[in-house]
Amino acid sequence: MTAPQPSSLGPRRSQRGLHTSSPGSPKRAYVPDETEPILSGYTYKPTEVSPPELDPAAYTPLAPTPAVSDSIENYKPKTNLIAWSVAAVLLVLAIIGGIVLNNLPAATPKDPAPTTARPVPTATPNRSGGVPFSDKEVSGYWRILSAVWSDNSVLLTVEISVDTGTLFYDFYGWANLDGSQLEPTGNSPTDLRTGFIASGETVSGTLTFELVRQPMTLILSTRGQSQLSALQVDP
């Protein structure tokens, strides 16, 4: 028996997922069920697809994962880790200790206990022809070693020794006959210029005074013109 041919006047079957073209507003395509007969005498049969066979050489079976043993040994710390940690801590402590030691102030030596020392006068040979001098700051001895007279001047050689303290010395003189004050003159390299002498030191030099031959008095003074001692000079 021959199946009847579809009439051109009947409804047209739409393809799956497409819309049919018909006048008027668009209509949703009719999708038949896969098992619904399309025409009388025809049945839709789905195609069965079998998966391809796997090639045993294309893959390698995974090895079974070994079971983890629940032992106390698994919870013990590693010996190497402990050793490295201890070494690192000791190194850091050594560096910090070195920095601290370098920044410590240097120990200052203790001052020795003060001792009461008695001043010992320096022995000066031939302490003759002079006189001692002293005040609250200095003490010593001085003398005139020689006196050389000319018609209008006198050249004196003077020596000063200091026993204690420091002497800032200066000189001037008095003419005994007329009472005039005399100041040293001259530019000789041996002139005893004003200066200072420390304890235990001795200084000597020359002094020139413009003076007609007559007795005079030589004054040893401090730099502030404070008189310490005087010596008589005879013509």
C-alpha positions as CSV (number, residue, x, y, z in Angstrom):
1,M,0.0,0.0,0.0
2,T,1.4,3.3,-1.0
3,A,1.5,6.1,1.5
4,P,-0.5,9.1,0.5
5,Q,1.7,12.1,-0.7
6,P,1.3,15.2,1.2
7,S,-1.0,17.7,-0.4
8,S,0.5,21.1,-1.4
9,L,-2.6,22.6,0.3
10,G,-2.0,21.1,3.7
11,P,0.2,22.4,6.4
12,R,3.9,22.3,5.8
13,R,6.2,20.6,8.4
14,S,8.8,23.0,9.8
15,Q,12.3,21.9,10.3
16,R,13.5,21.5,13.9
17,G,14.4,24.9,15.4
18,L,13.3,27.0,12.4
19,H,10.4,29.3,11.8
20,T,8.0,28.8,8.9
21,S,7.4,31.6,6.5
22,S,3.7,32.5,6.4
23,P,1.8,35.6,6.0
24,G,0.8,37.5,9.2
25,S,2.6,37.5,12.5
26,P,5.6,35.1,13.1
27,K,4.6,31.8,14.7
28,R,6.7,29.5,16.7
29,A,8.0,26.5,14.8
30,Y,6.4,23.3,15.6
31,V,8.9,20.7,16.8
32,P,7.6,17.2,16.8
33,D,8.5,14.8,19.5
34,E,11.1,12.3,18.5
35,T,8.8,9.4,18.9
36,E,5.8,11.1,17.4
37,P,4.8,9.8,14.0
38,I,5.4,12.5,11.4
39,L,3.1,10.9,8.8
40,S,0.9,7.9,8.9
41,G,2.9,4.8,8.5
42,Y,6.3,6.4,9.5
43,T,8.0,6.2,12.9
44,Y,11.2,8.2,13.9
45,K,13.9,6.1,15.3
46,P,16.9,7.8,17.1
47,T,20.3,6.8,16.0
48,E,22.3,5.0,18.6
49,V,26.0,6.1,18.8
50,S,28.5,3.9,20.6
51,P,31.5,5.5,22.4
52,P,34.9,4.7,20.7
53,E,36.9,2.0,22.3
54,L,39.9,3.2,24.3
55,D,43.4,2.3,23.3
56,P,45.2,0.7,26.3
57,A,48.5,2.3,25.1
58,A,47.0,5.8,25.2
59,Y,46.9,6.0,29.0
60,T,48.8,4.7,32.1
61,P,46.8,3.6,35.1
62,L,47.5,5.6,38.2
63,A,49.5,3.9,40.9
64,P,47.5,3.4,44.1
65,T,48.2,6.1,46.8
66,P,50.0,4.5,49.7
67,A,48.1,4.6,52.9
68,V,49.5,7.2,55.5
69,S,50.4,5.5,58.7
70,D,49.2,7.3,61.8
71,S,52.3,7.1,63.9
72,I,53.8,9.5,66.5
73,E,57.0,9.7,64.4
74,N,55.1,11.8,61.9
75,Y,54.5,14.5,64.6
76,K,58.2,14.8,65.8
77,P,60.0,18.0,64.6
78,K,62.8,17.5,62.1
79,T,66.3,17.4,63.7
80,N,67.9,19.5,60.9
81,L,65.2,22.3,61.3
82,I,65.9,22.5,65.1
83,A,69.7,22.7,64.6
84,W,69.4,25.5,62.0
85,S,66.9,27.4,64.2
86,V,69.3,27.3,67.2
87,A,72.3,28.4,65.0
88,A,70.3,31.3,63.6
89,V,69.3,32.5,67.1
90,L,72.9,32.2,68.4
91,L,74.2,34.2,65.4
92,V,71.7,37.0,66.0
93,L,72.6,37.2,69.7
94,A,76.3,37.4,68.8
95,I,75.7,40.3,66.4
96,I,73.6,42.2,68.9
97,G,76.2,41.6,71.6
98,G,79.0,43.0,69.4
99,I,77.0,46.1,68.6
100,V,76.3,46.7,72.3
101,L,79.9,46.3,73.3
102,N,81.1,48.7,70.5
103,N,78.7,51.4,71.7
104,L,79.7,51.2,75.4
105,P,81.7,54.2,76.5
106,A,85.3,53.6,77.2
107,A,86.1,53.1,80.8
108,T,87.9,56.1,82.2
109,P,90.7,55.4,84.6
110,K,90.1,56.4,88.1
111,D,91.9,59.5,89.2
112,P,94.6,58.6,91.8
113,A,93.8,59.6,95.3
114,P,95.2,63.1,95.9
115,T,98.3,63.2,98.1
116,T,99.5,66.0,100.2
117,A,102.9,66.9,98.8
118,R,105.2,69.2,100.6
119,P,107.0,71.8,98.3
120,V,110.6,70.9,98.1
121,P,112.8,74.0,97.3
122,T,115.1,73.5,94.4
123,A,118.6,73.7,95.5
124,T,120.4,76.5,93.7
125,P,124.2,76.6,94.1
126,N,125.8,79.7,95.3
127,R,122.6,81.4,96.7
128,S,124.7,84.2,97.9
129,G,124.5,87.9,97.3
130,G,120.7,87.8,96.9
131,V,117.5,87.7,98.9
132,P,114.4,85.5,98.9
133,F,111.0,86.7,97.8
134,S,107.5,85.4,98.4
135,D,103.8,86.2,98.5
136,K,100.6,84.2,98.7
137,E,101.1,82.8,95.2
138,V,104.8,82.4,94.6
139,S,108.2,82.1,96.4
140,G,111.8,82.0,95.3
141,Y,115.2,83.6,95.3
142,W,116.9,86.2,93.2
143,R,120.3,88.0,93.1
144,I,122.5,90.4,91.0
145,L,125.4,88.5,89.6
146,S,127.3,91.5,88.3
147,A,127.1,95.3,87.7
148,V,129.0,97.1,85.0
149,W,129.0,100.9,85.1
150,S,129.7,103.4,82.3
151,D,129.6,107.2,82.3
152,N,125.8,107.3,82.0
153,S,124.4,103.8,82.4
154,V,124.8,100.5,84.3
155,L,124.5,97.0,83.0
156,L,123.2,94.5,85.5
157,T,123.2,90.7,85.2
158,V,120.3,89.3,87.2
159,E,119.2,85.7,88.1
160,I,115.8,84.6,89.4
161,S,114.8,81.1,90.7
162,V,111.2,80.1,91.6
163,D,110.6,77.5,94.2
164,T,106.8,77.4,94.4
165,G,104.1,78.8,92.2
166,T,104.5,80.8,89.0
167,L,106.1,84.3,88.8
168,F,105.1,86.9,86.2
169,Y,108.1,89.1,86.7
170,D,109.0,92.7,85.8
171,F,111.6,95.2,86.9
172,Y,112.1,98.9,87.6
173,G,114.6,100.9,89.7
174,W,115.1,104.0,91.9
175,A,118.0,106.4,91.8
176,N,119.0,106.8,95.5
177,L,120.4,110.4,95.2
178,D,117.6,112.1,93.3
179,G,114.7,109.6,93.9
180,S,113.9,109.3,90.2
181,Q,112.2,106.1,88.9
182,L,114.2,104.1,86.3
183,E,112.9,101.8,83.5
184,P,115.1,99.2,81.7
185,T,116.4,100.3,78.3
186,G,118.4,98.6,75.5
187,N,117.7,96.1,72.8
188,S,120.4,93.5,73.6
189,P,119.4,89.8,72.9
190,T,120.4,89.0,76.5
191,D,118.0,91.5,78.0
192,L,115.7,90.0,80.6
193,R,112.4,90.9,79.2
194,T,109.2,90.6,81.2
195,G,107.9,87.1,81.3
196,F,107.0,84.2,83.7
197,I,108.9,81.5,85.5
198,A,107.3,78.2,86.8
199,S,108.2,76.4,89.9
200,G,111.6,74.8,89.8
201,E,112.9,77.0,86.9
202,T,115.7,79.6,86.8
203,V,116.1,82.4,84.4
204,S,119.0,85.0,84.0
205,G,119.6,88.0,81.7
206,T,120.8,91.5,81.6
207,L,119.1,94.9,82.5
208,T,120.4,98.3,81.3
209,F,119.4,101.5,83.1
210,E,120.3,105.1,82.0
211,L,122.0,106.4,85.2
212,V,124.9,108.6,86.2
213,R,127.1,106.5,88.5
214,Q,125.4,106.5,92.0
215,P,123.7,104.0,94.3
216,M,120.4,102.6,93.0
217,T,117.8,100.2,94.1
218,L,116.6,97.4,91.8
219,I,112.9,96.4,92.3
220,L,111.5,92.9,91.4
221,S,107.8,93.2,90.8
222,T,104.9,91.3,89.4
223,R,103.5,92.2,86.0
224,G,100.9,94.4,87.8
225,Q,103.8,96.5,89.4
226,S,103.3,94.9,92.8
227,Q,106.7,95.0,94.5
228,L,108.1,91.6,95.7
229,S,111.6,92.4,96.7
230,A,114.5,94.9,96.3
231,L,118.3,94.8,96.0
232,Q,120.8,97.5,96.5
233,V,123.3,98.3,93.7
234,D,126.5,100.2,94.7
235,P,128.6,102.1,92.2
